[in-house]
Amino acid sequence: MAKTTAPKFAFFDLDNTLVDQSGALREWAEHFVADRGLDPAAVDFLAVKSSIAATWTEYAADFKRHFQLSDSVEQLVRDVTETYPRYFALDDAVAEGLRLLRADGWRLGIVTNGATTMQSAKIDQVGLRDLVDGVFISEAEGSRKPERRIFEQAAAKLGVQLGQRNGWMVGDTLDADVAGGVGAGLRTVWLQGDYALTTADPQPHHICSSIADALKLLADA
């Protein structure tokens, strides 16, 4: 009897991995500031504050207070969550890289932390749902990276088994993507950005400067 070969598979983070979250947020902030007639310096405040706020409600409350806006926090949250995803775009090279992997038999999933409504809106805005085999959002799954459980749930739904022989995790964060991937027994690819890796950090198996390079690495694996 012929031996069945386990399928190759890869999980990808969403924000600042498959799509440019930082760029989308800055573009949204520029439009928000212009529409409200705020000081252009407010763009930097809005673009940075979101990265340290725990929730969108906290984020909205923070900039409502900072800029003394008359809107309610609830109104500002609706403004952000309904308009911000529209500024996301998918690079053609990323789309093509995902298509090529699937054509080669890879099973692909998006594993992202965040609110289901927000993350789904980003994914649907750029058409990513048609380019992968599954989408796994922490709020919907009831677990979040780096917890092993979310990777187990994603693997079960993709019909694959966790392990370094065939499985990969690609992402831009060391504490969620790399640590989570290693903990799930996957080979990891870290998109480095401007951060300098230290010996105290979770250690990725591979380091790439861009998602395009990471997709090529997987295609050659």
C-alpha positions as CSV (number, residue, x, y, z in Angstrom):
1,M,0.0,0.0,0.0
2,A,1.4,3.4,-0.9
3,K,2.3,5.7,2.0
4,T,0.1,8.8,2.2
5,T,2.1,12.1,2.4
6,A,0.9,14.5,4.9
7,P,-0.1,17.9,3.3
8,K,2.1,20.9,3.8
9,F,0.4,23.7,5.6
10,A,1.0,27.2,6.8
11,F,-0.7,29.6,9.2
12,F,-0.4,33.3,8.6
13,D,-0.9,36.3,10.9
14,L,-3.1,39.0,9.4
15,D,-2.0,42.5,10.6
16,N,1.4,43.6,9.4
17,T,1.9,40.2,7.9
18,L,-0.5,39.6,5.0
19,V,-1.7,43.2,5.0
20,D,-0.2,46.5,6.0
21,Q,-2.1,47.4,9.2
22,S,0.2,50.3,10.1
23,G,-0.3,51.9,6.7
24,A,-4.1,51.4,6.7
25,L,-4.4,53.0,10.1
26,R,-2.3,56.0,9.2
27,E,-4.4,56.5,6.0
28,W,-7.6,56.3,8.1
29,A,-6.1,58.7,10.6
30,E,-5.2,61.2,7.9
31,H,-8.8,61.2,6.6
32,F,-10.3,61.4,10.1
33,V,-8.1,64.4,11.1
34,A,-8.9,66.2,7.8
35,D,-12.6,65.6,8.2
36,R,-12.6,66.9,11.8
37,G,-10.3,69.8,11.1
38,L,-7.8,68.7,13.7
39,D,-4.2,69.6,13.9
40,P,-2.3,67.4,11.3
41,A,0.0,66.4,14.2
42,A,-3.0,64.4,15.5
43,V,-2.3,61.8,12.8
44,D,0.8,60.6,14.7
45,F,-1.2,60.4,17.9
46,L,-4.0,58.3,16.3
47,A,-1.6,56.0,14.5
48,V,0.5,55.2,17.6
49,K,-2.2,55.1,20.3
50,S,-4.0,52.2,18.7
51,S,-1.0,49.9,19.1
52,I,-1.1,50.3,22.9
53,A,-4.8,50.4,23.6
54,A,-6.3,47.1,24.7
55,T,-9.7,47.6,23.0
56,W,-11.2,50.0,20.4
57,T,-13.4,51.4,23.2
58,E,-10.3,52.3,25.1
59,Y,-8.7,53.8,22.0
60,A,-11.8,55.9,21.2
61,A,-12.1,57.1,24.8
62,D,-8.5,58.1,24.7
63,F,-8.6,60.3,21.6
64,K,-12.0,61.7,22.5
65,R,-10.5,63.0,25.7
66,H,-7.2,64.1,24.1
67,F,-8.9,66.1,21.3
68,Q,-12.0,67.1,23.4
69,L,-14.4,65.7,20.8
70,S,-18.1,66.0,21.3
71,D,-18.9,62.6,19.9
72,S,-19.8,59.8,22.3
73,V,-17.2,57.0,22.7
74,E,-19.8,54.7,21.1
75,Q,-20.1,56.9,18.1
76,L,-16.3,57.1,17.7
77,V,-16.0,53.3,18.0
78,R,-18.5,52.9,15.2
79,D,-16.6,55.5,13.1
80,V,-13.4,53.6,13.5
81,T,-14.7,50.1,13.1
82,E,-16.9,50.9,10.1
83,T,-14.4,53.0,8.1
84,Y,-10.9,51.8,9.1
85,P,-11.1,48.4,7.3
86,R,-11.8,50.2,4.0
87,Y,-8.2,51.4,3.9
88,F,-6.7,47.9,3.8
89,A,-5.3,46.6,0.5
90,L,-3.7,43.3,-0.6
91,D,-0.5,43.4,-2.5
92,D,-0.7,41.6,-5.8
93,A,2.5,39.7,-5.0
94,V,1.0,38.4,-1.8
95,A,-2.2,37.2,-3.5
96,E,-0.1,35.5,-6.2
97,G,2.1,33.9,-3.6
98,L,-0.8,32.4,-1.8
99,R,-2.4,31.1,-5.0
100,L,0.9,29.4,-5.9
101,L,1.2,27.7,-2.6
102,R,-2.4,26.3,-2.8
103,A,-1.8,25.2,-6.4
104,D,1.2,23.2,-5.0
105,G,-1.0,21.5,-2.5
106,W,-0.5,23.6,0.5
107,R,-3.3,24.2,3.0
108,L,-3.4,27.7,4.3
109,G,-5.0,29.4,7.2
110,I,-5.1,32.9,8.8
111,V,-4.7,32.8,12.6
112,T,-5.2,36.3,14.0
113,N,-5.9,37.8,17.4
114,G,-8.7,40.4,17.5
115,A,-12.4,41.1,17.4
116,T,-14.3,38.9,14.9
117,T,-16.2,41.8,13.3
118,M,-13.1,43.9,12.8
119,Q,-10.8,41.2,11.6
120,S,-13.5,39.8,9.3
121,A,-14.0,43.2,7.8
122,K,-10.3,43.5,6.9
123,I,-10.2,40.0,5.4
124,D,-13.3,40.5,3.3
125,Q,-12.2,44.0,2.2
126,V,-9.1,42.6,0.5
127,G,-10.6,39.3,-0.6
128,L,-8.3,37.0,1.5
129,R,-11.1,34.6,2.3
130,D,-10.9,33.2,-1.2
131,L,-7.1,32.7,-1.0
132,V,-6.9,30.5,2.1
133,D,-8.6,27.4,3.4
134,G,-9.7,28.7,6.7
135,V,-9.9,31.9,8.9
136,F,-9.4,31.6,12.6
137,I,-10.0,34.7,14.7
138,S,-9.3,34.6,18.4
139,E,-12.6,36.0,19.6
140,A,-14.5,33.4,17.5
141,E,-12.2,30.6,18.5
142,G,-12.2,31.4,22.2
143,S,-8.4,31.3,22.4
144,R,-5.6,33.5,21.2
145,K,-2.0,33.3,20.2
146,P,0.3,32.3,21.7
147,E,-2.0,29.7,23.3
148,R,-1.6,26.3,21.7
149,R,-5.4,25.8,21.6
150,I,-6.0,28.2,18.7
151,F,-3.4,26.3,16.6
152,E,-5.0,23.0,17.5
153,Q,-8.4,24.3,16.5
154,A,-7.1,25.7,13.2
155,A,-5.2,22.4,12.4
156,A,-8.3,20.3,13.1
157,K,-10.5,22.4,10.8
158,L,-7.9,22.3,8.0
159,G,-7.5,18.6,8.4
160,V,-3.8,18.7,9.2
161,Q,-1.6,17.7,12.2
162,L,0.6,20.1,14.1
163,G,4.3,19.4,13.7
164,Q,7.5,20.8,12.2
165,R,7.7,18.4,9.3
166,N,4.9,20.0,7.3
167,G,3.6,23.0,9.3
168,W,4.6,26.6,9.5
169,M,3.6,29.8,11.2
170,V,4.4,33.2,9.6
171,G,4.0,36.5,11.5
172,D,5.5,39.7,12.6
173,T,5.2,39.4,16.4
174,L,7.6,37.4,18.5
175,D,5.4,36.9,21.6
176,A,2.3,35.8,19.7
177,D,3.3,34.4,16.3
178,V,6.8,33.0,17.0
179,A,6.2,31.9,20.5
180,G,2.8,30.5,19.6
181,G,4.1,28.7,16.6
182,V,7.1,27.2,18.4
183,G,4.7,26.1,21.2
184,A,2.5,24.4,18.7
185,G,5.4,22.5,17.2
186,L,5.6,24.5,14.0
187,R,8.4,26.0,12.0
188,T,8.3,29.7,12.3
189,V,9.0,32.6,10.0
190,W,9.3,36.0,11.6
191,L,8.9,39.2,9.6
192,Q,11.4,41.3,11.4
193,G,10.5,44.9,10.6
194,D,12.7,47.4,12.5
195,Y,13.1,45.3,15.7
196,A,16.5,43.9,16.6
197,L,16.2,40.3,17.9
198,T,17.8,39.6,21.2
199,T,18.7,36.3,22.9
200,A,15.9,36.9,25.4
201,D,13.3,36.8,22.7
202,P,11.5,33.7,21.3
203,Q,13.7,32.5,18.6
204,P,12.2,32.0,15.1
205,H,13.4,29.3,12.7
206,H,13.7,31.8,9.9
207,I,13.8,35.6,9.6
208,C,12.4,37.4,6.5
209,S,12.3,41.1,5.7
210,S,8.9,40.9,3.9
211,I,5.9,38.7,3.4
212,A,7.0,38.3,-0.2
213,D,10.3,36.8,1.0
214,A,8.4,34.5,3.4
215,L,6.1,33.2,0.7
216,K,9.1,32.4,-1.5
217,L,10.8,30.6,1.4
218,L,7.7,28.4,1.8
219,A,7.4,27.8,-1.9
220,D,11.1,26.6,-1.9
221,A,10.7,24.5,1.2
